[in-house]
Amino acid sequence: MKMFALTLVCFAAVACTKLFSVDTVEIPKLKPRVSGLYEAEFVHQRKSYEKACAQIDATPDVLKPYSTVASVFMNEARVTGDHPYYYPAALNVIERGLHIDNQNSELLMQKTSVLLSLHRFEDARKLATTLCARMPNVATVFGMLCDANLELGKMNEAVAAATTMMNLRPSMESYARISYIRERHADMEGSLSAMHMAVQSGQPGTVDAAWARTTYGNLLFRAGRISDAERQFLLARLERKNFPFALAGLAHIERSRSNSTGAIALLDSALALMPEISFVKDEIDIERERGNTLRVSVLEKLHAQMTREDRESGSLAEAVAQ
């Protein structure tokens, strides 16, 4: 989704200019981030990207730089929320690498992850199944197989994949999947217990750990444990400064306390950092409750534009088909 009325950091977008040996297609650009969105972290991302681009310039048939660029793009998608740009860009680079070696396991794992993010669940399931047979001791591939099966409604297969993942490597990622499966089976206490384990297994300050803590907060909120949920959102916001989803979680808390003004302010802050469609949807709901029809109209147009951009990027491909 496009950034709306945001001030960009002063990093110039960098592009690889080397053309691929087969097609005349340049590596997609690394976009600047908005001001305040973890600038120091972005410096590291930019250096990794530039180094990989230089390596592709020098030795275009070496695979590792393609994987590095794809990893940078996938991380940027998670951090910035610019999914319509970064996931297709990552897939572009991955496919270039696979043109050199279509059996490279690292690139195939990245491709599976991106396919999931683009909602191409059946394609992701097929590729994950192949990788699980090839790499039976790698927990990550079973996690991706679990995700694909969950999205396709194949619950038994998802449970089996998550169980294998847990047996191979208990981790934040495996606990989170167990939590979600338990929630789908209406086992809220079991879901909370597993997500608490996921939080304890995360590395504070990382985007994944902040996501786990915020997800735990959302579960607590749905269970009616408002104060406990607020504590998790505040911790997530502290451990990863102003994590946008933690701000949105705090907005839910304020809304539950009938503080719509405070909720809108928090959602505005989250949207200033990340163009996340669910934040817009929350603002629409609040403004509709307040009878602010003009603001609702503006937000609905923004929501429609974001949805259109997701669809055009392929992110809604299977969702639309269903």
C-alpha positions as CSV (number, residue, x, y, z in Angstrom):
1,M,0.0,0.0,0.0
2,K,1.2,3.5,-0.7
3,M,2.4,5.7,2.1
4,F,-0.1,8.5,2.8
5,A,1.1,12.0,3.8
6,L,4.3,10.6,5.4
7,T,7.7,12.1,5.7
8,L,10.4,9.8,4.3
9,V,13.8,9.3,5.8
10,C,16.7,10.8,4.0
11,F,18.0,7.6,2.5
12,A,18.0,7.5,-1.3
13,A,16.4,4.5,-2.8
14,V,19.1,2.3,-4.3
15,A,18.7,0.0,-7.3
16,C,20.9,-2.7,-8.7
17,T,21.7,-1.7,-12.3
18,K,23.1,-5.1,-13.4
19,L,20.8,-6.8,-15.8
20,F,20.3,-10.6,-15.5
21,S,22.1,-12.8,-17.9
22,V,18.9,-14.1,-19.4
23,D,16.2,-11.3,-19.1
24,T,16.8,-7.6,-19.2
25,V,15.1,-7.1,-15.8
26,E,16.7,-5.0,-13.0
27,I,16.5,-6.0,-9.4
28,P,13.7,-4.0,-7.7
29,K,14.6,-0.9,-5.7
30,L,14.9,-0.8,-1.9
31,K,12.5,2.0,-0.8
32,P,13.2,4.5,1.9
33,R,11.3,4.0,5.2
34,V,9.1,6.7,6.8
35,S,10.7,8.8,9.4
36,G,10.8,7.1,12.8
37,L,10.4,3.6,11.5
38,Y,13.6,2.0,13.0
39,E,16.1,4.0,11.0
40,A,19.2,2.3,12.5
41,E,17.8,-1.1,11.6
42,F,17.2,0.2,8.0
43,V,20.9,1.2,7.7
44,H,21.8,-2.5,8.2
45,Q,19.2,-3.6,5.7
46,R,20.4,-1.1,3.1
47,K,24.0,-2.2,3.5
48,S,23.0,-5.9,3.0
49,Y,21.0,-5.0,-0.1
50,E,23.8,-2.9,-1.6
51,K,26.4,-5.5,-0.9
52,A,24.2,-8.3,-2.5
53,C,23.6,-6.1,-5.5
54,A,27.3,-5.5,-6.0
55,Q,27.9,-9.3,-5.8
56,I,25.2,-9.9,-8.4
57,D,26.9,-7.3,-10.6
58,A,30.2,-9.1,-10.3
59,T,29.0,-12.7,-10.3
60,P,25.4,-13.0,-11.5
61,D,25.4,-16.8,-11.4
62,V,26.1,-17.0,-7.7
63,L,22.9,-17.8,-5.7
64,K,23.5,-16.4,-2.2
65,P,23.1,-12.7,-3.1
66,Y,19.6,-13.4,-4.6
67,S,18.6,-15.0,-1.3
68,T,20.0,-12.0,0.6
69,V,18.0,-9.5,-1.4
70,A,14.9,-11.6,-1.1
71,S,15.4,-11.7,2.7
72,V,15.8,-7.9,2.8
73,F,12.5,-7.4,0.9
74,M,10.6,-9.9,3.0
75,N,11.8,-8.1,6.2
76,E,10.8,-4.8,4.7
77,A,7.4,-6.1,4.0
78,R,6.9,-7.1,7.6
79,V,8.3,-3.9,9.0
80,T,6.9,-1.3,6.7
81,G,3.6,-3.0,5.8
82,D,4.2,-2.3,2.1
83,H,3.2,-5.8,1.1
84,P,2.0,-5.0,-2.5
85,Y,5.5,-3.8,-3.4
86,Y,7.9,-6.0,-1.4
87,Y,6.4,-9.5,-1.6
88,P,6.2,-9.4,-5.5
89,A,9.6,-7.8,-5.5
90,A,11.0,-10.7,-3.3
91,L,9.3,-13.3,-5.6
92,N,10.9,-11.6,-8.6
93,V,14.4,-12.0,-7.1
94,I,13.7,-15.5,-5.9
95,E,12.6,-16.6,-9.4
96,R,15.8,-15.1,-10.9
97,G,17.9,-17.2,-8.5
98,L,15.8,-20.3,-9.2
99,H,16.4,-19.8,-12.9
100,I,20.1,-20.5,-12.1
101,D,19.3,-23.4,-9.9
102,N,15.7,-24.5,-9.5
103,Q,16.5,-26.9,-6.7
104,N,18.1,-24.5,-4.3
105,S,16.6,-25.2,-0.9
106,E,17.0,-21.8,0.6
107,L,15.4,-20.0,-2.3
108,L,12.6,-22.6,-2.4
109,M,11.9,-22.0,1.3
110,Q,11.8,-18.3,0.7
111,K,9.4,-18.8,-2.3
112,T,7.1,-20.8,-0.1
113,S,7.0,-18.1,2.5
114,V,6.3,-15.4,-0.1
115,L,3.6,-17.5,-1.7
116,L,1.8,-17.7,1.7
117,S,2.1,-13.9,2.1
118,L,0.6,-13.5,-1.4
119,H,-2.3,-15.8,-0.4
120,R,-1.3,-18.4,-3.0
121,F,-2.0,-21.1,-0.5
122,E,-2.4,-24.1,-2.7
123,D,0.9,-23.3,-4.5
124,A,2.5,-22.8,-1.1
125,R,1.1,-26.1,0.1
126,K,2.5,-28.1,-2.8
127,L,5.9,-26.6,-2.5
128,A,6.0,-27.0,1.3
129,T,5.0,-30.7,0.9
130,T,7.9,-31.2,-1.5
131,L,10.3,-29.5,0.9
132,C,9.1,-31.5,3.9
133,A,9.9,-34.7,2.0
134,R,13.3,-33.4,1.0
135,M,14.1,-31.8,4.4
136,P,12.4,-33.9,7.1
137,N,14.5,-32.5,9.9
138,V,13.9,-28.8,9.2
139,A,11.2,-27.4,11.4
140,T,10.5,-24.2,9.3
141,V,9.2,-26.1,6.3
142,F,6.6,-27.9,8.4
143,G,5.5,-24.6,9.8
144,M,4.9,-23.3,6.3
145,L,3.0,-26.5,5.5
146,C,0.9,-26.0,8.6
147,D,0.1,-22.4,7.5
148,A,-1.0,-23.4,4.0
149,N,-3.2,-26.2,5.3
150,L,-4.8,-24.0,7.9
151,E,-5.7,-21.4,5.2
152,L,-7.1,-24.1,2.9
153,G,-9.2,-25.6,5.7
154,K,-7.2,-28.8,6.0
155,M,-7.2,-28.9,9.8
156,N,-5.9,-32.4,10.3
157,E,-3.0,-31.9,8.0
158,A,-2.2,-28.6,9.7
159,V,-2.2,-30.2,13.2
160,A,0.1,-33.0,11.9
161,A,2.5,-30.4,10.4
162,A,2.5,-28.3,13.6
163,T,3.1,-31.3,15.8
164,T,6.1,-32.3,13.7
165,M,7.4,-28.8,13.8
166,M,7.1,-28.7,17.6
167,N,8.8,-32.1,17.9
168,L,11.7,-30.9,15.8
169,R,12.2,-27.6,17.4
170,P,10.1,-26.0,20.1
171,S,10.3,-22.3,19.3
172,M,8.4,-19.0,19.2
173,E,7.2,-20.0,15.7
174,S,6.0,-23.4,16.7
175,Y,4.3,-22.3,19.9
176,A,2.5,-19.6,18.0
177,R,1.1,-22.1,15.5
178,I,0.0,-24.4,18.3
179,S,-1.7,-21.4,19.9
180,Y,-3.6,-20.6,16.7
181,I,-4.7,-24.2,16.2
182,R,-6.0,-24.4,19.8
183,E,-7.9,-21.1,19.3
184,R,-9.5,-22.5,16.2
185,H,-10.7,-25.5,18.3
186,A,-12.2,-23.0,20.9
187,D,-9.5,-23.9,23.5
188,M,-8.8,-20.4,24.7
189,E,-6.9,-21.4,27.8
190,G,-4.7,-23.7,25.7
191,S,-4.2,-21.0,23.1
192,L,-3.2,-18.5,25.7
193,S,-0.7,-20.9,27.3
194,A,1.0,-21.7,24.0
195,M,1.2,-18.0,23.0
196,H,2.7,-17.2,26.4
197,M,5.4,-19.7,25.6
198,A,5.9,-18.1,22.2
199,V,6.4,-14.7,23.9
200,Q,8.9,-16.2,26.3
201,S,10.8,-17.8,23.4
202,G,11.1,-14.5,21.4
203,Q,14.1,-12.1,21.3
204,P,12.8,-8.8,22.7
205,G,13.1,-5.9,20.2
206,T,12.7,-8.0,17.1
207,V,9.6,-7.6,14.9
208,D,8.7,-11.2,15.3
209,A,8.9,-11.0,19.1
210,A,6.8,-7.8,19.1
211,W,4.3,-9.6,16.9
212,A,4.1,-12.5,19.3
213,R,3.6,-10.3,22.3
214,T,0.9,-8.3,20.5
215,T,-0.8,-11.4,19.4
216,Y,-0.8,-12.6,23.0
217,G,-2.3,-9.3,24.0
218,N,-5.1,-9.6,21.4
219,L,-5.9,-13.1,22.8
220,L,-6.0,-11.8,26.3
221,F,-8.3,-8.9,25.1
222,R,-10.7,-11.4,23.5
223,A,-10.7,-13.4,26.7
224,G,-11.9,-10.4,28.6
225,R,-8.6,-9.9,30.5
226,I,-8.3,-6.2,29.6
227,S,-5.6,-5.2,32.1
228,D,-3.4,-8.1,31.2
229,A,-3.8,-7.3,27.5
230,E,-2.9,-3.7,28.1
231,R,0.3,-4.7,29.8
232,Q,1.3,-6.9,26.9
233,F,0.7,-4.0,24.4
234,L,2.7,-1.6,26.5
235,L,5.6,-4.1,26.8
236,A,5.5,-4.7,23.0
237,R,5.6,-0.9,22.5
238,L,8.5,-0.6,24.9
239,E,10.6,-3.5,23.6
240,R,10.1,-2.4,20.0
241,K,9.5,1.3,20.2
242,N,6.0,2.3,19.0
243,F,5.4,-1.1,17.3
244,P,2.4,-0.2,15.1
245,F,0.3,-3.3,16.0
246,A,0.9,-2.6,19.7
247,L,-0.4,0.9,19.2
248,A,-3.5,-0.6,17.5
249,G,-3.9,-2.9,20.5
250,L,-3.8,0.0,22.9
251,A,-6.4,1.7,20.7
252,H,-8.7,-1.4,21.3
253,I,-8.2,-0.9,25.0
254,E,-9.1,2.8,24.8
255,R,-12.2,2.0,22.7
256,S,-13.3,-0.5,25.2
257,R,-13.1,2.2,27.8
258,S,-15.2,4.5,25.6
259,N,-12.3,6.8,24.9
260,S,-12.8,7.1,21.2
261,T,-10.6,10.2,21.0
262,G,-7.6,8.4,22.5
263,A,-8.3,5.3,20.3
264,I,-8.2,7.4,17.1
265,A,-5.0,9.2,18.2
266,L,-3.3,5.8,18.7
267,L,-4.5,4.5,15.3
268,D,-3.4,7.7,13.6
269,S,0.1,7.1,15.1
270,A,0.1,3.5,13.9
271,L,-1.0,4.6,10.4
272,A,1.8,7.2,10.3
273,L,4.3,4.4,10.6
274,M,2.6,1.6,8.6
275,P,-0.2,1.7,6.0
276,E,-2.0,-1.3,7.5
277,I,-5.6,-1.8,6.2
278,S,-6.9,-3.1,9.6
279,F,-5.9,0.2,11.2
280,V,-8.1,2.0,8.7
281,K,-10.9,-0.4,9.3
282,D,-10.8,0.2,13.0
283,E,-10.9,4.0,12.4
284,I,-13.9,3.6,10.2
285,D,-15.7,1.7,12.9
286,I,-14.9,4.3,15.5
287,E,-15.8,7.3,13.4
288,R,-19.1,5.6,12.3
289,E,-20.0,5.2,16.0
290,R,-19.2,8.8,16.6
291,G,-21.4,9.8,13.6
292,N,-18.5,11.5,11.8
293,T,-19.8,10.8,8.3
294,L,-17.3,13.0,6.5
295,R,-14.3,11.2,8.1
296,V,-15.9,7.8,7.4
297,S,-16.2,8.7,3.7
298,V,-12.5,9.7,3.5
299,L,-11.4,6.5,5.3
300,E,-13.6,4.3,3.2
301,K,-11.9,5.7,0.0
302,L,-8.5,5.0,1.6
303,H,-9.6,1.5,2.5
304,A,-10.9,0.8,-1.0
305,Q,-7.6,2.0,-2.5
306,M,-5.5,-0.2,-0.1
307,T,-7.7,-3.2,-1.1
308,R,-7.3,-2.5,-4.8
309,E,-3.5,-2.3,-4.4
310,D,-3.5,-5.6,-2.5
311,R,-5.5,-7.2,-5.3
312,E,-3.4,-5.7,-8.1
313,S,-0.2,-7.0,-6.4
314,G,-1.7,-10.5,-6.2
315,S,-2.1,-10.5,-2.4
316,L,-5.8,-11.2,-2.6
317,A,-5.7,-13.7,-5.5
318,E,-7.1,-16.7,-3.7
319,A,-9.2,-14.8,-1.3
320,V,-11.0,-13.2,-4.3
321,A,-11.4,-16.6,-6.0
322,Q,-13.0,-18.1,-3.0
